[in-house]
């Protein structure tokens, strides 16, 4: 005989079948209702239909599991006993609310039905029993509206229009001015709308109403808005929503009744003060609907002081029990207070930090718990970038939405070429650079821009990577906007935005807004400093930054970076006049001519490295040798080629021919990385000399320098051995010439799958490995990170991929390559230093994986350093608790 599956859990009267640890089964709301009931808080009795029932519903052609109907009836009988009333009994009616409740909070995403159990007979009985005819018919009209809208798909607007028409006929303005007789008339009109739109009479059987409503809540789990919410918030692994069926208590029974919503602390600032609203003579939806203006929660102290005192006492008890700021819904029925729901409150980044620090100082939580649970990496992300006033966005027109590639907000005049962007910046203008896609040639314009907009590209496209590195807001891949370089304009199909027009971009949401929006600059509070000090006591993994300039390195140090994990030397080649010498080197046919051009570049590279060393005084600096293919440094349109020919005193035909020769069918797999250094060793020699000479000069100033020279894109031990020999010979020569000593390391990026699989051959030769997970992901999947945006949305919608693999490391595939390389590398060389420098180094989920693999450090964009510090601490604490 098989055991009966339990699908219904009851709560009420100081007891409950469940508790707050059962969120996966009962949903967050159901688990919290059970917990509050257990602790004796005034919670109306109810039942929770489990998430497993919802899962069965979807897996079995929207049919209920066997036993659910019977258990539901038993649960209703429990509520009837607790309330001393009966569902469907006109003399003593029990009314119910039906609400959703998934394991993860999804406010407003799923459906609710109130006042269930009313029909033509019950409403008369309710009016007689309460002596309040108006209340009874007000509840009935609400039920028909909600049931029609939520369960049967009859638009709420139709009911709203009918009520407005009746108020107009009666010459009144407010809903509360409708008399009992008016509401009787409104109920009849609502039922007529329902019948016309559905073809059925409004159901009178309460159990039929309940079954329909439970199905509606199950159905709302897969509603577009709920699915999209889960995608945006990366909520995965849940099997469905629970359904909470709870005895109704009524806030619309007159001026001694009311409903409200509050936070136990201010969710914007974190101030330790009740923050919320309530309405007299209202049900819960009235508070949030905006039809009537709610009162501040503090006014309840004047209206009903005894109720207010009880509310304060209960909120303190709940906050202490849950050890977190709470979002609480309550109802007052004729001066009797009921708590309907509690959940951890959503809050801003600033509020999260203040609440965490205050909770520790008040003795409510330990520092460990504050770091683990009270502040998320998303909270820190909010703090580190300017933001828009959310209210202001609604007043302007959103003209497109792309990928939120780099968080923060930016306002400026739009320009379509980097040159014109730089000119506008020099003239004192705030600039937004709009490009179809960016390339290294655009870095000048990108650098001066307040923010960057592209119509093509993904979350790890050039624009996205550079923008994050510089802490600049970026919206990438906004294909709703068409950019026309010739006309110097862009359009969303409705209107044209010309060069010089004002636009605002929100890199946190991906929105592009016409006009100027007010900005709110980030503020680093004392709470931020205090909290981050706690964070650093718990993490075991170092956090470095990706930085190519001294000012970036300085900013990263301010954010707590412990070194540079990736300095991309190619970005330096585009600065100022040096690009001409780079192009001269590339256009040279002879080694002798290349060396002459490289000699001119040497002082520039040396100065760049000195600035970085000085900013990082005493911290390690990992410098990647030249990585991109040479054609990326050359012009591609004829006018620019002609200009280059004049600059180099060379024929246009020769320039054009050289550009053509260097073009590659697949540059990502072409002549780049260590392959450049092997075929043109003079490039590696120049860069090594600049690295070591700069280190010597900075050391002579009394600073400590620890350069780590990194060879990119190796696939074999022999490739690394070749480049290591060039580096060592050059470095030793510089040290011999100067009679100085510099401690330096030589290591490699592991970004080619073959290198990961043969790490045991490479490790004995290398001082360190740094995983370049951007390229490793490209090669493991065979995806181009710049083109994945064309099909990624379909992959995510169809769950072929759970996450963008360029944002969050693919642990099943790419992660296995990393794990294998770590194991092989440590077996061959136990003390080898291991790190990661791809974009994944700033992603919390990927950082947790790196922690488990035993990496020494992760490296990320400067503005993500605090996020990485917190993610590393949370990973260490999670491991400690397992």
DAJOJO-V763873 format. One record per residue. N is the residue number from 1. RES is the residue in one small letter. SS is DSSP state (alpha for helix, beta for strand, coil for the rest). D_FIRST is the distance of its C-alpha to the first C-alpha in whole Angstrom. Layout:
N RES SS D_FIRST
N RES SS D_FIRST
This chain:
1 x coil 0
2 x coil 4
3 x coil 7
4 x coil 9
5 x coil 12
6 x coil 15
7 x coil 18
8 x beta 21
9 x beta 23
10 x beta 25
11 x beta 29
12 x beta 32
13 x coil 33
14 x coil 34
15 x beta 30
16 x beta 27
17 x coil 24
18 x coil 25
19 x coil 29
20 x coil 31
21 x coil 30
22 x coil 27
23 x alpha 29
24 x alpha 27
25 x alpha 24
26 x alpha 26
27 x alpha 29
28 x alpha 33
29 x alpha 33
30 x alpha 30
31 x alpha 30
32 x alpha 34
33 x alpha 33
34 x alpha 30
35 x alpha 33
36 x alpha 36
37 x alpha 34
38 x alpha 33
39 x coil 36
40 x coil 38
41 x coil 39
42 x coil 40
43 x coil 37
44 x coil 36
45 x coil 33
46 x beta 30
47 x beta 27
48 x beta 26
49 x beta 24
50 x coil 23
51 x alpha 24
52 x alpha 21
53 x alpha 21
54 x alpha 25
55 x alpha 24
56 x alpha 21
57 x alpha 24
58 x alpha 26
59 x alpha 24
60 x coil 23
61 x coil 26
62 x coil 26
63 x coil 23
64 x coil 21
65 x coil 17
66 x coil 15
67 x coil 15
68 x alpha 18
69 x alpha 20
70 x alpha 19
71 x alpha 19
72 x alpha 22
73 x alpha 23
74 x alpha 22
75 x alpha 24
76 x alpha 27
77 x alpha 27
78 x alpha 27
79 x alpha 30
80 x alpha 32
81 x alpha 31
82 x alpha 33
83 x alpha 36
84 x coil 36
85 x coil 36
86 x beta 34
87 x beta 34
88 x coil 36
89 x coil 38
90 x coil 42
91 x coil 43
92 x coil 40
93 x beta 39
94 x beta 36
95 x coil 37
96 x beta 35
97 x beta 36
98 x beta 33
99 x beta 34
100 x beta 33
101 x beta 32
102 x coil 32
103 x coil 31
104 x coil 35
105 x coil 38
106 x coil 39
107 x coil 41
108 x coil 42
109 x coil 40
110 x coil 37
111 x coil 37
112 x beta 38
113 x beta 38
114 x beta 39
115 x beta 40
116 x beta 37
117 x coil 37
118 x coil 40
119 x coil 42
120 x alpha 45
121 x alpha 44
122 x alpha 42
123 x alpha 45
124 x alpha 48
125 x alpha 46
126 x alpha 45
127 x alpha 49
128 x alpha 50
129 x alpha 47
130 x alpha 49
131 x coil 52
132 x coil 52
133 x alpha 53
134 x alpha 53
135 x alpha 50
136 x alpha 48
137 x alpha 50
138 x alpha 50
139 x alpha 46
140 x alpha 45
141 x alpha 48
142 x alpha 46
143 x alpha 43
144 x alpha 44
145 x alpha 45
146 x alpha 42
147 x alpha 40
148 x alpha 42
149 x alpha 43
150 x alpha 40
151 x alpha 37
152 x coil 40
153 x coil 42
154 x coil 45
155 x coil 48
156 x alpha 48
157 x alpha 52
158 x alpha 52
159 x alpha 51
160 x alpha 53
161 x alpha 56
162 x alpha 56
163 x alpha 56
164 x alpha 59
165 x alpha 61
166 x alpha 60
167 x alpha 62
168 x alpha 65
169 x alpha 65
170 x alpha 65
171 x coil 67
172 x coil 65
173 x coil 64
174 x coil 61
175 x alpha 57
176 x alpha 58
177 x alpha 61
178 x coil 59
179 x coil 59
180 x alpha 56
181 x alpha 58
182 x alpha 58
183 x alpha 54
184 x alpha 54
185 x alpha 56
186 x alpha 54
187 x alpha 50
188 x alpha 52
189 x alpha 53
190 x alpha 50
191 x alpha 48
192 x alpha 50
193 x alpha 50
194 x alpha 46
195 x alpha 47
196 x alpha 49
197 x alpha 47
198 x alpha 44
199 x coil 45
200 x coil 43
201 x coil 43
202 x coil 42
203 x coil 38
204 x coil 38
205 x coil 35
206 x alpha 34
207 x alpha 30
208 x alpha 31
209 x alpha 34
210 x alpha 31
211 x alpha 28
212 x alpha 32
213 x alpha 32
214 x alpha 29
215 x alpha 30
216 x alpha 33
217 x alpha 32
218 x alpha 30
219 x alpha 32
220 x alpha 35
221 x coil 33
222 x coil 35
223 x coil 38
224 x alpha 41
225 x alpha 42
226 x alpha 39
227 x alpha 39
228 x alpha 42
229 x alpha 42
230 x alpha 39
231 x alpha 41
232 x alpha 44
233 x coil 43
234 x coil 41
235 x coil 37
236 x coil 35
237 x coil 31
238 x coil 30
239 x coil 27
240 x coil 28
241 x coil 29
242 x beta 27
243 x beta 29
244 x beta 30
245 x beta 30
246 x beta 33
247 x beta 35
248 x coil 38
249 x coil 41
250 x coil 45
251 x coil 48
252 x coil 50
253 x coil 50
254 x coil 54
255 x coil 56
256 x coil 54
257 x coil 51
258 x beta 50
259 x beta 48
260 x beta 49
261 x beta 48
262 x beta 49
263 x beta 49
264 x coil 49
265 x coil 52
266 x coil 54
267 x coil 52
268 x coil 56
269 x coil 57
270 x coil 55
271 x coil 57
272 x coil 56
273 x coil 56
274 x coil 54
275 x beta 54
276 x beta 53
277 x beta 53
278 x beta 53
279 x beta 54
280 x beta 54
281 x coil 53
282 x coil 51
283 x coil 47
284 x alpha 46
285 x alpha 46
286 x alpha 50
287 x alpha 51
288 x alpha 50
289 x alpha 51
290 x coil 55
291 x coil 56
292 x coil 57
293 x coil 58
294 x coil 56
295 x beta 58
296 x beta 58
297 x alpha 55
298 x alpha 58
299 x alpha 59
300 x alpha 57
301 x alpha 58
302 x alpha 61
303 x alpha 59
304 x coil 57
305 x alpha 57
306 x alpha 55
307 x alpha 52
308 x alpha 54
309 x alpha 54
310 x alpha 50
311 x alpha 49
312 x alpha 51
313 x alpha 49
314 x alpha 46
315 x alpha 47
316 x alpha 48
317 x alpha 45
318 x alpha 43
319 x alpha 45
320 x alpha 45
321 x alpha 41
322 x alpha 40
323 x coil 43
324 x coil 44
325 x coil 46
326 x beta 44
327 x beta 44
328 x beta 44
329 x beta 43
330 x beta 44
331 x beta 45
332 x beta 48
333 x beta 47
334 x coil 50
335 x coil 51
336 x beta 47
337 x beta 46
338 x beta 43
339 x beta 41
340 x beta 39
341 x beta 39
342 x beta 40
343 x beta 40
344 x beta 42
345 x coil 45
346 x coil 46
347 x coil 50
348 x coil 53
349 x alpha 54
350 x alpha 57
351 x alpha 54
352 x alpha 52
353 x alpha 54
354 x alpha 56
355 x alpha 52
356 x alpha 51
357 x alpha 55
358 x alpha 55
359 x alpha 51
360 x alpha 52
361 x alpha 56
362 x coil 54
363 x coil 52
364 x coil 49
365 x coil 47
366 x coil 49
367 x alpha 51
368 x alpha 48
369 x alpha 45
370 x alpha 48
371 x alpha 48
372 x alpha 45
373 x alpha 44
374 x alpha 46
375 x coil 49
376 x coil 47
377 x alpha 49
378 x alpha 50
379 x alpha 51
380 x alpha 54
381 x alpha 54
382 x alpha 55
383 x alpha 58
384 x coil 60
385 x coil 61
386 x coil 63
387 x beta 61
388 x beta 62
389 x coil 62
390 x alpha 58
391 x alpha 60
392 x alpha 63
393 x alpha 61
394 x coil 60
395 x coil 64
396 x coil 65
397 x coil 64
398 x beta 61
399 x beta 62
400 x beta 60
401 x beta 57
402 x coil 56
403 x beta 54
404 x beta 55
405 x beta 56
406 x beta 58
407 x coil 57
408 x coil 60
409 x beta 62
410 x beta 66
411 x beta 69
412 x beta 72
413 x beta 74
414 x beta 72
415 x beta 74
416 x coil 73
417 x coil 75
418 x alpha 75
419 x alpha 79
420 x alpha 79
421 x alpha 76
422 x alpha 78
423 x alpha 82
424 x alpha 80
425 x alpha 79
426 x alpha 82
427 x coil 84
428 x coil 81
429 x coil 79
430 x coil 75
431 x beta 73
432 x beta 70
433 x beta 70
434 x beta 68
435 x beta 68
436 x coil 66
437 x coil 65
438 x coil 67
439 x coil 68
440 x alpha 70
441 x alpha 73
442 x alpha 72
443 x alpha 72
444 x alpha 75
445 x alpha 74
446 x alpha 70
447 x alpha 72
448 x alpha 74
449 x coil 71
450 x coil 69
451 x beta 66
452 x beta 66
453 x beta 64
454 x beta 63
455 x coil 62
456 x coil 61
457 x coil 59
458 x coil 56
459 x coil 54
460 x coil 56
461 x coil 59
462 x alpha 63
463 x alpha 63
464 x alpha 60
465 x alpha 60
466 x alpha 64
467 x alpha 63
468 x alpha 60
469 x alpha 63
470 x alpha 65
471 x coil 63
472 x coil 64
473 x beta 62
474 x beta 61
475 x beta 60
476 x beta 59
477 x coil 58
478 x coil 59
479 x coil 59
480 x coil 60
481 x coil 63
482 x beta 66
483 x beta 69
484 x beta 72
485 x coil 74
486 x coil 77
487 x coil 77
488 x coil 76
489 x beta 73
490 x beta 70
491 x beta 68
492 x coil 65
493 x coil 66
494 x coil 67
495 x coil 70
496 x beta 71
497 x beta 72
498 x beta 75
499 x coil 76
500 x coil 77
501 x coil 75
502 x beta 72
503 x beta 69
504 x beta 66
505 x beta 63
506 x beta 60
507 x coil 58
508 x coil 55
509 x coil 54
510 x coil 56
511 x beta 58
512 x beta 62
513 x beta 64
514 x beta 67
515 x coil 70
516 x coil 70
517 x coil 67
518 x coil 68
519 x beta 66
520 x beta 65
521 x coil 66
522 x coil 63
523 x coil 64
524 x coil 63
525 x coil 63
526 x alpha 63
527 x alpha 59
528 x alpha 59
529 x alpha 61
530 x alpha 59
531 x alpha 56
532 x alpha 57
533 x alpha 58
534 x alpha 55
535 x alpha 53
536 x alpha 56
537 x alpha 55
538 x alpha 51
539 x coil 52
540 x coil 52
541 x coil 53
542 x beta 57
543 x beta 57
544 x beta 60
545 x beta 61
546 x beta 63
547 x coil 66
548 x coil 69
549 x coil 72
550 x alpha 73
551 x alpha 72
552 x alpha 69
553 x alpha 69
554 x alpha 70
555 x alpha 68
556 x alpha 65
557 x alpha 66
558 x alpha 66
559 x coil 63
560 x coil 62
561 x coil 62
562 x coil 63
563 x coil 64
564 x beta 65
565 x beta 62
566 x beta 63
567 x beta 67
568 x beta 67
569 x alpha 71
570 x alpha 71
571 x alpha 71
572 x alpha 74
573 x coil 76
574 x coil 76
575 x coil 78
576 x coil 82
577 x coil 84
578 x alpha 82
579 x alpha 80
580 x alpha 84
581 x alpha 84
582 x alpha 80
583 x alpha 81
584 x alpha 85
585 x alpha 83
586 x alpha 80
587 x alpha 83
588 x coil 85
589 x coil 86
590 x coil 87
591 x alpha 85
592 x alpha 89
593 x alpha 88
594 x alpha 85
595 x alpha 86
596 x alpha 88
597 x alpha 86
598 x alpha 83
599 x alpha 86
600 x alpha 86
601 x alpha 83
602 x alpha 83
603 x alpha 84
604 x alpha 82
605 x alpha 79
606 x alpha 80
607 x alpha 81
608 x alpha 77
609 x alpha 76
610 x alpha 78
611 x alpha 77
612 x alpha 73
613 x alpha 74
614 x alpha 76
615 x alpha 73
616 x coil 71
617 x coil 73
618 x coil 71
619 x coil 68
620 x beta 67
621 x beta 68
622 x beta 66
623 x beta 68
624 x beta 67
625 x coil 70
626 x coil 71
627 x coil 68
628 x coil 68
629 x coil 70
630 x alpha 74
631 x alpha 74
632 x alpha 72
633 x alpha 75
634 x coil 77
635 x coil 78
636 x coil 77
637 x coil 79
638 x alpha 83
639 x alpha 84
640 x alpha 83
641 x alpha 84
642 x alpha 87
643 x alpha 87
644 x alpha 86
645 x alpha 88
646 x alpha 91
647 x alpha 90
648 x coil 90
649 x coil 93
650 x coil 91
651 x coil 91
652 x alpha 89
653 x alpha 88
654 x alpha 87
655 x alpha 85
656 x alpha 83
657 x alpha 83
658 x alpha 81
659 x alpha 79
660 x alpha 78
661 x alpha 78
662 x alpha 75
663 x coil 73
664 x coil 70
665 x coil 67
666 x coil 64
667 x alpha 66
668 x alpha 62
669 x alpha 62
670 x coil 66
671 x coil 69
672 x coil 68
673 x coil 67
674 x alpha 68
675 x alpha 69
676 x alpha 72
677 x alpha 73
678 x alpha 73
679 x alpha 76
680 x coil 78
681 x alpha 77
682 x alpha 80
683 x alpha 78
684 x alpha 76
685 x alpha 79
686 x alpha 80
687 x alpha 77
688 x alpha 76
689 x alpha 80
690 x alpha 79
691 x alpha 76
692 x alpha 78
693 x alpha 82
694 x alpha 80
695 x alpha 78
696 x alpha 81
697 x alpha 83
698 x alpha 80
699 x alpha 80
700 x alpha 84
701 x coil 83
702 x coil 82
703 x coil 78
704 x coil 75
705 x coil 74
706 x beta 71
707 x beta 71
708 x beta 68
709 x beta 69
710 x beta 66
711 x beta 66
712 x coil 64
713 x coil 62
714 x coil 63
715 x coil 61
716 x coil 62
717 x alpha 64
718 x alpha 67
719 x alpha 67
720 x alpha 67
721 x alpha 69
722 x alpha 72
723 x alpha 71
724 x alpha 71
725 x alpha 74
726 x alpha 76
727 x alpha 75
728 x alpha 76
729 x alpha 79
730 x alpha 80
731 x alpha 79
732 x alpha 81
733 x alpha 84
734 x alpha 84
735 x alpha 83
736 x alpha 86
737 x alpha 88
738 x alpha 87
739 x coil 87
740 x coil 84
741 x coil 81
742 x coil 77
743 x coil 74
744 x beta 72
745 x beta 69
746 x beta 68
747 x beta 65
748 x beta 63
749 x beta 60
750 x beta 57
751 x coil 57
752 x coil 57
753 x alpha 53
754 x alpha 56
755 x alpha 57
756 x alpha 53
757 x alpha 52
758 x coil 56
759 x alpha 56
760 x alpha 57
761 x alpha 60
762 x alpha 61
763 x alpha 60
764 x coil 63
765 x coil 65
766 x coil 64
767 x coil 64
768 x beta 61
769 x beta 59
770 x beta 58
771 x beta 55
772 x coil 57
773 x alpha 53
774 x alpha 55
775 x alpha 56
776 x alpha 53
777 x alpha 51
778 x alpha 53
779 x alpha 54
780 x alpha 50
781 x alpha 49
782 x coil 52
783 x coil 52
784 x coil 56
785 x coil 55
786 x coil 58
787 x coil 57
788 x alpha 53
789 x alpha 53
790 x alpha 54
791 x coil 50
792 x alpha 48
793 x alpha 47
794 x alpha 45
795 x alpha 44
796 x alpha 42
797 x alpha 41
798 x coil 39
799 x coil 38
800 x coil 40
801 x coil 41
802 x coil 40
803 x coil 43
804 x coil 47
805 x coil 47
806 x coil 51
807 x coil 49
808 x coil 46
809 x coil 46
810 x coil 44
811 x coil 42
812 x coil 40
813 x coil 43
814 x alpha 47
815 x alpha 45
816 x alpha 44
817 x alpha 48
818 x alpha 49
819 x alpha 47
820 x alpha 48
821 x alpha 51
822 x alpha 51
823 x alpha 49
824 x alpha 52
825 x alpha 55
826 x alpha 54
827 x alpha 54
828 x alpha 57
829 x coil 59
830 x coil 57
831 x coil 59
832 x coil 59
833 x beta 59
834 x beta 56
835 x beta 56
836 x beta 55
837 x coil 57
838 x coil 56
839 x alpha 55
840 x alpha 51
841 x alpha 53
842 x alpha 53
843 x coil 49
844 x alpha 47
845 x alpha 44
846 x alpha 46
847 x alpha 48
848 x alpha 45
849 x alpha 44
850 x alpha 48
851 x alpha 47
852 x alpha 44
853 x alpha 46
854 x coil 49
855 x coil 52
856 x coil 55
857 x beta 56
858 x beta 55
859 x beta 58
860 x beta 58
861 x beta 60
862 x alpha 62
863 x alpha 60
864 x alpha 57
865 x alpha 58
866 x alpha 57
867 x alpha 53
868 x alpha 53
869 x alpha 54
870 x alpha 51
871 x alpha 48
872 x alpha 49
873 x alpha 49
874 x alpha 46
875 x alpha 45
876 x alpha 46
877 x alpha 44
878 x alpha 41
879 x alpha 41
880 x alpha 42
881 x alpha 39
882 x coil 37
